[in-house]
Amino acid sequence: MIGGPVAFGIGIGGMYAERGFQDLDATSESKKNDFAIGPAIRLNWTMAGNFYFNIEGIYGLRNLGSHLYLNFQDVISTSIGVRLW
């Protein structure tokens, strides 16, 4: 039957990401990393049996020095999956 329990939570979240970019005529890759920490929300809906839909969001500082410039970063993650156990 479709429609199962919904779980909602509020807390603190963190995110770390590393990305790279290379021009066509360049020999080296430029890399940069991002870090965000702040309030987080999570919504998880178990649709049918072990199938779920999950949304997580973090509203935090992009990196530890950016708070001087009031530079905030939203990070949203959406997933659909199957629980194995």
Distance bins in CASP14 RR format, pairs under 12 A and 6 or more apart:
PFRMAT RR
TARGET T0000
AUTHOR 0000-0000-0000
RMODE 2
METHOD distances of the structure
MODEL  1
1 46 0 0 0 0 0 1 0 0 0 0 0
1 47 0 0 0 0 1 0 0 0 0 0 0
1 48 1 0 0 1 0 0 0 0 0 0 0
1 49 0 0 0 0 1 0 0 0 0 0 0
1 51 0 0 0 0 0 1 0 0 0 0 0
2 45 0 0 0 0 0 1 0 0 0 0 0
2 46 0 0 0 0 0 1 0 0 0 0 0
2 47 1 0 1 0 0 0 0 0 0 0 0
2 48 1 0 1 0 0 0 0 0 0 0 0
2 49 0 0 0 0 1 0 0 0 0 0 0
2 51 0 0 0 0 1 0 0 0 0 0 0
2 53 0 0 0 0 0 1 0 0 0 0 0
3 45 1 0 0 1 0 0 0 0 0 0 0
3 46 1 0 0 1 0 0 0 0 0 0 0
3 47 1 0 1 0 0 0 0 0 0 0 0
3 48 1 0 0 1 0 0 0 0 0 0 0
3 49 0 0 0 0 1 0 0 0 0 0 0
3 51 0 0 0 0 0 1 0 0 0 0 0
3 52 0 0 0 0 0 1 0 0 0 0 0
3 53 0 0 0 0 0 1 0 0 0 0 0
4 44 0 0 0 0 0 1 0 0 0 0 0
4 45 1 0 0 1 0 0 0 0 0 0 0
4 46 1 0 1 0 0 0 0 0 0 0 0
4 47 1 0 0 1 0 0 0 0 0 0 0
4 48 1 0 0 1 0 0 0 0 0 0 0
4 49 0 0 0 0 1 0 0 0 0 0 0
4 50 0 0 0 0 0 1 0 0 0 0 0
4 51 0 0 0 0 1 0 0 0 0 0 0
4 52 0 0 0 0 1 0 0 0 0 0 0
4 53 0 0 0 0 0 1 0 0 0 0 0
5 43 0 0 0 0 0 1 0 0 0 0 0
5 44 0 0 0 0 1 0 0 0 0 0 0
5 45 1 0 0 1 0 0 0 0 0 0 0
5 46 1 0 1 0 0 0 0 0 0 0 0
5 47 0 0 0 0 0 1 0 0 0 0 0
5 48 0 0 0 0 0 1 0 0 0 0 0
5 49 0 0 0 0 0 1 0 0 0 0 0
5 52 0 0 0 0 1 0 0 0 0 0 0
5 53 0 0 0 0 0 1 0 0 0 0 0
6 42 0 0 0 0 0 1 0 0 0 0 0
6 43 1 0 0 1 0 0 0 0 0 0 0
6 44 1 0 0 1 0 0 0 0 0 0 0
6 45 1 0 1 0 0 0 0 0 0 0 0
6 46 1 0 0 1 0 0 0 0 0 0 0
6 47 0 0 0 0 1 0 0 0 0 0 0
6 52 0 0 0 0 0 1 0 0 0 0 0
6 53 0 0 0 0 1 0 0 0 0 0 0
6 54 0 0 0 0 0 1 0 0 0 0 0
6 55 0 0 0 0 0 1 0 0 0 0 0
7 41 0 0 0 0 0 1 0 0 0 0 0
7 42 1 0 0 1 0 0 0 0 0 0 0
7 43 1 0 0 1 0 0 0 0 0 0 0
7 44 1 0 1 0 0 0 0 0 0 0 0
7 45 1 0 0 1 0 0 0 0 0 0 0
7 46 0 0 0 0 1 0 0 0 0 0 0
7 52 0 0 0 0 1 0 0 0 0 0 0
7 53 0 0 0 0 0 1 0 0 0 0 0
7 54 0 0 0 0 1 0 0 0 0 0 0
7 55 0 0 0 0 0 1 0 0 0 0 0
7 56 0 0 0 0 0 1 0 0 0 0 0
8 40 0 0 0 0 0 1 0 0 0 0 0
8 41 1 0 0 1 0 0 0 0 0 0 0
8 42 1 0 0 1 0 0 0 0 0 0 0
8 43 1 0 1 0 0 0 0 0 0 0 0
8 44 1 0 0 1 0 0 0 0 0 0 0
8 45 0 0 0 0 1 0 0 0 0 0 0
8 54 0 0 0 0 0 1 0 0 0 0 0
8 55 0 0 0 0 1 0 0 0 0 0 0
8 56 0 0 0 0 0 1 0 0 0 0 0
9 39 0 0 0 0 0 1 0 0 0 0 0
9 40 0 0 0 0 1 0 0 0 0 0 0
9 41 1 0 0 1 0 0 0 0 0 0 0
9 42 1 0 1 0 0 0 0 0 0 0 0
9 43 1 0 0 1 0 0 0 0 0 0 0
9 44 0 0 0 0 1 0 0 0 0 0 0
9 54 0 0 0 0 0 1 0 0 0 0 0
9 55 0 0 0 0 0 1 0 0 0 0 0
9 56 0 0 0 0 1 0 0 0 0 0 0
9 57 0 0 0 0 0 1 0 0 0 0 0
10 38 0 0 0 0 0 1 0 0 0 0 0
10 39 1 0 0 1 0 0 0 0 0 0 0
10 40 1 0 0 1 0 0 0 0 0 0 0
10 41 1 0 1 0 0 0 0 0 0 0 0
10 42 1 0 0 1 0 0 0 0 0 0 0
10 43 0 0 0 0 0 1 0 0 0 0 0
10 56 0 0 0 0 0 1 0 0 0 0 0
10 57 0 0 0 0 0 1 0 0 0 0 0
10 58 0 0 0 0 0 1 0 0 0 0 0
10 59 0 0 0 0 0 1 0 0 0 0 0
11 37 0 0 0 0 0 1 0 0 0 0 0
11 38 0 0 0 0 1 0 0 0 0 0 0
11 39 1 0 0 1 0 0 0 0 0 0 0
11 40 1 0 1 0 0 0 0 0 0 0 0
11 41 1 0 0 1 0 0 0 0 0 0 0
11 42 0 0 0 0 1 0 0 0 0 0 0
11 56 0 0 0 0 0 1 0 0 0 0 0
11 57 0 0 0 0 0 1 0 0 0 0 0
11 58 0 0 0 0 1 0 0 0 0 0 0
11 59 0 0 0 0 0 1 0 0 0 0 0
11 60 0 0 0 0 0 1 0 0 0 0 0
12 36 0 0 0 0 0 1 0 0 0 0 0
12 37 1 0 0 1 0 0 0 0 0 0 0
12 38 1 0 1 0 0 0 0 0 0 0 0
12 39 1 0 0 1 0 0 0 0 0 0 0
12 40 1 0 0 1 0 0 0 0 0 0 0
12 41 0 0 0 0 0 1 0 0 0 0 0
12 42 0 0 0 0 0 1 0 0 0 0 0
12 57 0 0 0 0 0 1 0 0 0 0 0
12 58 0 0 0 0 1 0 0 0 0 0 0
12 59 0 0 0 0 0 1 0 0 0 0 0
12 60 0 0 0 0 1 0 0 0 0 0 0
13 35 0 0 0 0 0 1 0 0 0 0 0
13 36 0 0 0 0 1 0 0 0 0 0 0
13 37 1 0 0 1 0 0 0 0 0 0 0
13 38 1 0 1 0 0 0 0 0 0 0 0
13 39 1 0 0 1 0 0 0 0 0 0 0
13 40 1 1 0 0 0 0 0 0 0 0 0
13 41 0 0 0 0 1 0 0 0 0 0 0
13 42 0 0 0 0 1 0 0 0 0 0 0
13 56 0 0 0 0 1 0 0 0 0 0 0
13 57 0 0 0 0 1 0 0 0 0 0 0
13 58 1 0 1 0 0 0 0 0 0 0 0
13 59 0 0 0 0 1 0 0 0 0 0 0
13 60 0 0 0 0 1 0 0 0 0 0 0
13 61 0 0 0 0 0 1 0 0 0 0 0
13 75 0 0 0 0 1 0 0 0 0 0 0
13 77 0 0 0 0 0 1 0 0 0 0 0
14 34 0 0 0 0 0 1 0 0 0 0 0
14 35 1 0 0 1 0 0 0 0 0 0 0
14 36 1 0 0 1 0 0 0 0 0 0 0
14 37 1 0 1 0 0 0 0 0 0 0 0
14 38 1 0 0 1 0 0 0 0 0 0 0
14 39 0 0 0 0 0 1 0 0 0 0 0
14 40 1 0 0 1 0 0 0 0 0 0 0
14 56 0 0 0 0 0 1 0 0 0 0 0
14 57 0 0 0 0 1 0 0 0 0 0 0
14 58 1 0 1 0 0 0 0 0 0 0 0
14 59 0 0 0 0 0 1 0 0 0 0 0
14 60 0 0 0 0 1 0 0 0 0 0 0
14 61 0 0 0 0 1 0 0 0 0 0 0
14 62 0 0 0 0 0 1 0 0 0 0 0
14 63 0 0 0 0 0 1 0 0 0 0 0
14 73 0 0 0 0 0 1 0 0 0 0 0
14 75 1 0 0 1 0 0 0 0 0 0 0
14 77 0 0 0 0 0 1 0 0 0 0 0
15 33 0 0 0 0 0 1 0 0 0 0 0
15 34 1 0 0 1 0 0 0 0 0 0 0
15 35 1 0 0 1 0 0 0 0 0 0 0
15 36 1 0 1 0 0 0 0 0 0 0 0
15 37 1 0 0 1 0 0 0 0 0 0 0
15 38 0 0 0 0 1 0 0 0 0 0 0
15 40 0 0 0 0 1 0 0 0 0 0 0
15 56 0 0 0 0 1 0 0 0 0 0 0
15 57 0 0 0 0 1 0 0 0 0 0 0
15 58 1 0 1 0 0 0 0 0 0 0 0
15 59 0 0 0 0 0 1 0 0 0 0 0
15 60 0 0 0 0 1 0 0 0 0 0 0
15 61 0 0 0 0 0 1 0 0 0 0 0
15 62 0 0 0 0 1 0 0 0 0 0 0
15 63 0 0 0 0 0 1 0 0 0 0 0
15 73 0 0 0 0 1 0 0 0 0 0 0
15 74 0 0 0 0 0 1 0 0 0 0 0
15 75 1 0 1 0 0 0 0 0 0 0 0
15 76 0 0 0 0 0 1 0 0 0 0 0
15 77 0 0 0 0 1 0 0 0 0 0 0
16 33 1 0 0 1 0 0 0 0 0 0 0
16 34 1 0 0 1 0 0 0 0 0 0 0
16 35 1 0 1 0 0 0 0 0 0 0 0
16 36 0 0 0 0 1 0 0 0 0 0 0
16 37 0 0 0 0 1 0 0 0 0 0 0
16 58 0 0 0 0 0 1 0 0 0 0 0
16 62 0 0 0 0 0 1 0 0 0 0 0
16 63 0 0 0 0 0 1 0 0 0 0 0
16 64 0 0 0 0 0 1 0 0 0 0 0
16 73 0 0 0 0 0 1 0 0 0 0 0
16 75 0 0 0 0 0 1 0 0 0 0 0
17 31 0 0 0 0 0 1 0 0 0 0 0
17 32 0 0 0 0 1 0 0 0 0 0 0
17 33 1 0 0 1 0 0 0 0 0 0 0
17 34 1 0 1 0 0 0 0 0 0 0 0
17 35 0 0 0 0 1 0 0 0 0 0 0
17 36 0 0 0 0 1 0 0 0 0 0 0
17 58 0 0 0 0 0 1 0 0 0 0 0
17 62 0 0 0 0 0 1 0 0 0 0 0
17 63 0 0 0 0 0 1 0 0 0 0 0
17 73 0 0 0 0 0 1 0 0 0 0 0
17 75 0 0 0 0 1 0 0 0 0 0 0
17 77 0 0 0 0 0 1 0 0 0 0 0
18 29 0 0 0 0 0 1 0 0 0 0 0
18 30 0 0 0 0 0 1 0 0 0 0 0
18 31 1 0 0 1 0 0 0 0 0 0 0
18 32 1 0 0 1 0 0 0 0 0 0 0
18 33 1 0 1 0 0 0 0 0 0 0 0
18 34 1 0 0 1 0 0 0 0 0 0 0
18 35 0 0 0 0 1 0 0 0 0 0 0
19 29 0 0 0 0 0 1 0 0 0 0 0
19 30 0 0 0 0 1 0 0 0 0 0 0
19 31 1 0 0 1 0 0 0 0 0 0 0
19 32 1 0 1 0 0 0 0 0 0 0 0
19 33 1 0 0 1 0 0 0 0 0 0 0
19 34 1 0 0 1 0 0 0 0 0 0 0
20 26 0 0 0 0 0 1 0 0 0 0 0
20 28 0 0 0 0 0 1 0 0 0 0 0
20 29 1 0 1 0 0 0 0 0 0 0 0
20 30 1 0 0 1 0 0 0 0 0 0 0
20 31 1 0 1 0 0 0 0 0 0 0 0
20 32 1 0 0 1 0 0 0 0 0 0 0
20 33 0 0 0 0 1 0 0 0 0 0 0
20 34 0 0 0 0 0 1 0 0 0 0 0
21 28 0 0 0 0 0 1 0 0 0 0 0
21 29 1 0 0 1 0 0 0 0 0 0 0
21 30 1 0 1 0 0 0 0 0 0 0 0
21 31 1 0 0 1 0 0 0 0 0 0 0
21 32 0 0 0 0 1 0 0 0 0 0 0
22 28 1 0 0 1 0 0 0 0 0 0 0
22 29 1 0 1 0 0 0 0 0 0 0 0
22 30 1 0 0 1 0 0 0 0 0 0 0
22 31 0 0 0 0 1 0 0 0 0 0 0
23 29 0 0 0 0 1 0 0 0 0 0 0
23 30 0 0 0 0 1 0 0 0 0 0 0
32 62 0 0 0 0 0 1 0 0 0 0 0
32 63 0 0 0 0 1 0 0 0 0 0 0
33 62 0 0 0 0 0 1 0 0 0 0 0
33 63 0 0 0 0 1 0 0 0 0 0 0
33 64 0 0 0 0 0 1 0 0 0 0 0
34 58 0 0 0 0 0 1 0 0 0 0 0
34 60 0 0 0 0 0 1 0 0 0 0 0
34 61 0 0 0 0 0 1 0 0 0 0 0
34 62 1 0 0 1 0 0 0 0 0 0 0
34 63 1 0 0 1 0 0 0 0 0 0 0
34 64 0 0 0 0 0 1 0 0 0 0 0
34 65 0 0 0 0 0 1 0 0 0 0 0
34 66 0 0 0 0 1 0 0 0 0 0 0
34 71 0 0 0 0 0 1 0 0 0 0 0
34 73 1 0 0 1 0 0 0 0 0 0 0
34 75 0 0 0 0 1 0 0 0 0 0 0
35 58 0 0 0 0 0 1 0 0 0 0 0
35 60 0 0 0 0 1 0 0 0 0 0 0
35 61 1 0 0 1 0 0 0 0 0 0 0
35 62 1 0 0 1 0 0 0 0 0 0 0
35 63 1 0 1 0 0 0 0 0 0 0 0
35 64 1 0 0 1 0 0 0 0 0 0 0
35 65 0 0 0 0 1 0 0 0 0 0 0
35 66 0 0 0 0 1 0 0 0 0 0 0
35 67 0 0 0 0 0 1 0 0 0 0 0
35 73 0 0 0 0 1 0 0 0 0 0 0
35 75 0 0 0 0 0 1 0 0 0 0 0
36 57 0 0 0 0 0 1 0 0 0 0 0
36 58 1 0 1 0 0 0 0 0 0 0 0
36 59 0 0 0 0 1 0 0 0 0 0 0
36 60 1 0 1 0 0 0 0 0 0 0 0
36 61 1 0 0 1 0 0 0 0 0 0 0
36 62 1 0 1 0 0 0 0 0 0 0 0
36 63 1 0 0 1 0 0 0 0 0 0 0
36 64 0 0 0 0 1 0 0 0 0 0 0
36 65 0 0 0 0 0 1 0 0 0 0 0
36 66 0 0 0 0 1 0 0 0 0 0 0
36 67 0 0 0 0 0 1 0 0 0 0 0
36 71 0 0 0 0 0 1 0 0 0 0 0
36 72 0 0 0 0 1 0 0 0 0 0 0
36 73 1 0 1 0 0 0 0 0 0 0 0
36 74 0 0 0 0 1 0 0 0 0 0 0
36 75 1 0 1 0 0 0 0 0 0 0 0
36 76 0 0 0 0 0 1 0 0 0 0 0
36 77 0 0 0 0 0 1 0 0 0 0 0
37 58 1 0 0 1 0 0 0 0 0 0 0
37 59 0 0 0 0 0 1 0 0 0 0 0
37 60 1 0 0 1 0 0 0 0 0 0 0
37 61 1 0 0 1 0 0 0 0 0 0 0
37 62 0 0 0 0 1 0 0 0 0 0 0
37 63 0 0 0 0 1 0 0 0 0 0 0
37 64 0 0 0 0 1 0 0 0 0 0 0
37 65 0 0 0 0 0 1 0 0 0 0 0
37 66 0 0 0 0 0 1 0 0 0 0 0
37 67 0 0 0 0 0 1 0 0 0 0 0
37 72 0 0 0 0 0 1 0 0 0 0 0
37 73 0 0 0 0 0 1 0 0 0 0 0
37 75 0 0 0 0 0 1 0 0 0 0 0
38 57 0 0 0 0 1 0 0 0 0 0 0
38 58 1 0 1 0 0 0 0 0 0 0 0
38 59 1 0 0 1 0 0 0 0 0 0 0
38 60 1 0 1 0 0 0 0 0 0 0 0
38 61 1 0 0 1 0 0 0 0 0 0 0
38 62 0 0 0 0 0 1 0 0 0 0 0
38 64 0 0 0 0 0 1 0 0 0 0 0
38 67 0 0 0 0 0 1 0 0 0 0 0
38 72 0 0 0 0 1 0 0 0 0 0 0
38 73 0 0 0 0 1 0 0 0 0 0 0
38 74 0 0 0 0 0 1 0 0 0 0 0
38 75 0 0 0 0 1 0 0 0 0 0 0
39 56 0 0 0 0 0 1 0 0 0 0 0
39 57 0 0 0 0 1 0 0 0 0 0 0
39 58 1 0 0 1 0 0 0 0 0 0 0
39 59 1 0 1 0 0 0 0 0 0 0 0
39 60 1 0 0 1 0 0 0 0 0 0 0
39 61 0 0 0 0 0 1 0 0 0 0 0
39 72 0 0 0 0 0 1 0 0 0 0 0
39 74 0 0 0 0 0 1 0 0 0 0 0
39 75 0 0 0 0 0 1 0 0 0 0 0
40 55 0 0 0 0 0 1 0 0 0 0 0
40 56 1 0 0 1 0 0 0 0 0 0 0
40 57 1 0 1 0 0 0 0 0 0 0 0
40 58 1 0 1 0 0 0 0 0 0 0 0
40 59 1 0 0 1 0 0 0 0 0 0 0
40 60 0 0 0 0 1 0 0 0 0 0 0
40 74 0 0 0 0 0 1 0 0 0 0 0
40 75 0 0 0 0 1 0 0 0 0 0 0
40 76 0 0 0 0 0 1 0 0 0 0 0
40 77 0 0 0 0 0 1 0 0 0 0 0
41 54 0 0 0 0 0 1 0 0 0 0 0
41 55 0 0 0 0 1 0 0 0 0 0 0
41 56 1 0 0 1 0 0 0 0 0 0 0
41 57 1 0 1 0 0 0 0 0 0 0 0
41 58 0 0 0 0 1 0 0 0 0 0 0
41 59 0 0 0 0 1 0 0 0 0 0 0
41 60 0 0 0 0 0 1 0 0 0 0 0
41 74 0 0 0 0 0 1 0 0 0 0 0
41 75 0 0 0 0 0 1 0 0 0 0 0
41 76 0 0 0 0 1 0 0 0 0 0 0
41 77 0 0 0 0 0 1 0 0 0 0 0
42 52 0 0 0 0 0 1 0 0 0 0 0
42 53 0 0 0 0 0 1 0 0 0 0 0
42 54 1 0 0 1 0 0 0 0 0 0 0
42 55 1 0 0 1 0 0 0 0 0 0 0
42 56 1 0 1 0 0 0 0 0 0 0 0
42 57 1 0 0 1 0 0 0 0 0 0 0
42 58 0 0 0 0 1 0 0 0 0 0 0
42 76 0 0 0 0 0 1 0 0 0 0 0
42 77 0 0 0 0 1 0 0 0 0 0 0
42 78 0 0 0 0 0 1 0 0 0 0 0
42 79 0 0 0 0 0 1 0 0 0 0 0
43 52 0 0 0 0 0 1 0 0 0 0 0
43 53 0 0 0 0 1 0 0 0 0 0 0
43 54 1 0 0 1 0 0 0 0 0 0 0
43 55 1 0 1 0 0 0 0 0 0 0 0
43 56 1 0 0 1 0 0 0 0 0 0 0
43 57 0 0 0 0 1 0 0 0 0 0 0
43 76 0 0 0 0 0 1 0 0 0 0 0
43 77 0 0 0 0 0 1 0 0 0 0 0
43 78 0 0 0 0 1 0 0 0 0 0 0
43 79 0 0 0 0 0 1 0 0 0 0 0
44 51 0 0 0 0 0 1 0 0 0 0 0
44 52 1 0 0 1 0 0 0 0 0 0 0
44 53 1 0 0 1 0 0 0 0 0 0 0
44 54 1 0 1 0 0 0 0 0 0 0 0
44 55 1 0 0 1 0 0 0 0 0 0 0
44 56 0 0 0 0 1 0 0 0 0 0 0
44 77 0 0 0 0 0 1 0 0 0 0 0
44 78 0 0 0 0 0 1 0 0 0 0 0
44 79 0 0 0 0 1 0 0 0 0 0 0
44 80 0 0 0 0 0 1 0 0 0 0 0
44 81 0 0 0 0 0 1 0 0 0 0 0
44 83 0 0 0 0 0 1 0 0 0 0 0
45 51 0 0 0 0 1 0 0 0 0 0 0
45 52 1 0 0 1 0 0 0 0 0 0 0
45 53 1 0 1 0 0 0 0 0 0 0 0
45 54 1 0 0 1 0 0 0 0 0 0 0
45 55 0 0 0 0 1 0 0 0 0 0 0
45 78 0 0 0 0 0 1 0 0 0 0 0
45 79 0 0 0 0 0 1 0 0 0 0 0
45 80 0 0 0 0 1 0 0 0 0 0 0
45 81 0 0 0 0 0 1 0 0 0 0 0
46 52 1 0 1 0 0 0 0 0 0 0 0
46 53 0 0 0 0 1 0 0 0 0 0 0
46 54 0 0 0 0 1 0 0 0 0 0 0
46 80 0 0 0 0 0 1 0 0 0 0 0
46 81 0 0 0 0 0 1 0 0 0 0 0
46 82 0 0 0 0 0 1 0 0 0 0 0
46 83 0 0 0 0 1 0 0 0 0 0 0
47 53 1 0 0 1 0 0 0 0 0 0 0
47 54 0 0 0 0 0 1 0 0 0 0 0
47 80 0 0 0 0 1 0 0 0 0 0 0
47 81 0 0 0 0 1 0 0 0 0 0 0
47 82 0 0 0 0 0 1 0 0 0 0 0
47 83 0 0 0 0 0 1 0 0 0 0 0
48 80 0 0 0 0 0 1 0 0 0 0 0
48 81 0 0 0 0 0 1 0 0 0 0 0
48 82 0 0 0 0 0 1 0 0 0 0 0
48 83 0 0 0 0 0 1 0 0 0 0 0
49 81 0 0 0 0 0 1 0 0 0 0 0
49 82 0 0 0 0 1 0 0 0 0 0 0
49 83 0 0 0 0 1 0 0 0 0 0 0
50 80 0 0 0 0 0 1 0 0 0 0 0
50 81 0 0 0 0 1 0 0 0 0 0 0
50 82 1 0 1 0 0 0 0 0 0 0 0
50 83 1 0 1 0 0 0 0 0 0 0 0
50 84 1 0 0 1 0 0 0 0 0 0 0
50 85 0 0 0 0 1 0 0 0 0 0 0
51 79 0 0 0 0 0 1 0 0 0 0 0
51 80 1 0 0 1 0 0 0 0 0 0 0
51 81 1 0 0 1 0 0 0 0 0 0 0
51 82 1 0 1 0 0 0 0 0 0 0 0
51 83 0 0 0 0 1 0 0 0 0 0 0
51 84 0 0 0 0 0 1 0 0 0 0 0
52 78 0 0 0 0 0 1 0 0 0 0 0
52 79 0 0 0 0 1 0 0 0 0 0 0
52 80 1 0 0 1 0 0 0 0 0 0 0
52 81 1 0 1 0 0 0 0 0 0 0 0
52 82 1 0 0 1 0 0 0 0 0 0 0
52 83 1 0 0 1 0 0 0 0 0 0 0
52 84 0 0 0 0 0 1 0 0 0 0 0
53 77 0 0 0 0 0 1 0 0 0 0 0
53 78 1 0 0 1 0 0 0 0 0 0 0
53 79 1 0 0 1 0 0 0 0 0 0 0
53 80 1 0 1 0 0 0 0 0 0 0 0
53 81 1 0 0 1 0 0 0 0 0 0 0
53 82 0 0 0 0 0 1 0 0 0 0 0
54 76 0 0 0 0 0 1 0 0 0 0 0
54 77 1 0 0 1 0 0 0 0 0 0 0
54 78 1 0 0 1 0 0 0 0 0 0 0
54 79 1 0 1 0 0 0 0 0 0 0 0
54 80 1 0 0 1 0 0 0 0 0 0 0
54 81 1 0 0 1 0 0 0 0 0 0 0
54 82 0 0 0 0 0 1 0 0 0 0 0
54 83 0 0 0 0 0 1 0 0 0 0 0
55 75 0 0 0 0 0 1 0 0 0 0 0
55 76 1 0 0 1 0 0 0 0 0 0 0
55 77 1 0 0 1 0 0 0 0 0 0 0
55 78 1 0 1 0 0 0 0 0 0 0 0
55 79 0 0 0 0 1 0 0 0 0 0 0
55 80 0 0 0 0 0 1 0 0 0 0 0
56 74 0 0 0 0 0 1 0 0 0 0 0
56 75 0 0 0 0 1 0 0 0 0 0 0
56 76 1 0 0 1 0 0 0 0 0 0 0
56 77 1 0 1 0 0 0 0 0 0 0 0
56 78 1 0 0 1 0 0 0 0 0 0 0
56 79 0 0 0 0 1 0 0 0 0 0 0
57 73 0 0 0 0 0 1 0 0 0 0 0
57 74 1 0 0 1 0 0 0 0 0 0 0
57 75 1 0 0 1 0 0 0 0 0 0 0
57 76 1 0 1 0 0 0 0 0 0 0 0
57 77 1 0 0 1 0 0 0 0 0 0 0
57 78 0 0 0 0 1 0 0 0 0 0 0
57 79 0 0 0 0 0 1 0 0 0 0 0
58 72 0 0 0 0 0 1 0 0 0 0 0
58 73 0 0 0 0 1 0 0 0 0 0 0
58 74 1 0 0 1 0 0 0 0 0 0 0
58 75 1 0 1 0 0 0 0 0 0 0 0
58 76 0 0 0 0 1 0 0 0 0 0 0
58 77 0 0 0 0 1 0 0 0 0 0 0
59 72 1 0 0 1 0 0 0 0 0 0 0
59 73 0 0 0 0 1 0 0 0 0 0 0
59 74 1 0 1 0 0 0 0 0 0 0 0
59 75 0 0 0 0 1 0 0 0 0 0 0
59 76 0 0 0 0 1 0 0 0 0 0 0
60 66 0 0 0 0 1 0 0 0 0 0 0
60 67 0 0 0 0 1 0 0 0 0 0 0
60 70 0 0 0 0 0 1 0 0 0 0 0
60 71 0 0 0 0 1 0 0 0 0 0 0
60 72 1 0 1 0 0 0 0 0 0 0 0
60 73 1 0 0 1 0 0 0 0 0 0 0
60 74 1 0 0 1 0 0 0 0 0 0 0
60 75 1 0 0 1 0 0 0 0 0 0 0
61 67 1 0 1 0 0 0 0 0 0 0 0
61 68 0 0 0 0 0 1 0 0 0 0 0
61 69 0 0 0 0 0 1 0 0 0 0 0
61 70 0 0 0 0 1 0 0 0 0 0 0
61 71 1 0 0 1 0 0 0 0 0 0 0
61 72 1 0 0 1 0 0 0 0 0 0 0
61 73 1 0 0 1 0 0 0 0 0 0 0
61 74 0 0 0 0 0 1 0 0 0 0 0
61 75 0 0 0 0 0 1 0 0 0 0 0
62 68 0 0 0 0 0 1 0 0 0 0 0
62 69 0 0 0 0 1 0 0 0 0 0 0
62 70 0 0 0 0 0 1 0 0 0 0 0
62 71 1 0 1 0 0 0 0 0 0 0 0
62 72 1 0 0 1 0 0 0 0 0 0 0
62 73 1 1 0 0 0 0 0 0 0 0 0
62 74 0 0 0 0 1 0 0 0 0 0 0
62 75 0 0 0 0 1 0 0 0 0 0 0
63 69 0 0 0 0 0 1 0 0 0 0 0
63 71 0 0 0 0 1 0 0 0 0 0 0
63 72 0 0 0 0 0 1 0 0 0 0 0
63 73 0 0 0 0 1 0 0 0 0 0 0
64 71 0 0 0 0 0 1 0 0 0 0 0
64 73 0 0 0 0 0 1 0 0 0 0 0
65 71 0 0 0 0 1 0 0 0 0 0 0
65 72 0 0 0 0 0 1 0 0 0 0 0
66 72 1 0 0 1 0 0 0 0 0 0 0
66 73 0 0 0 0 1 0 0 0 0 0 0
67 73 0 0 0 0 0 1 0 0 0 0 0
END
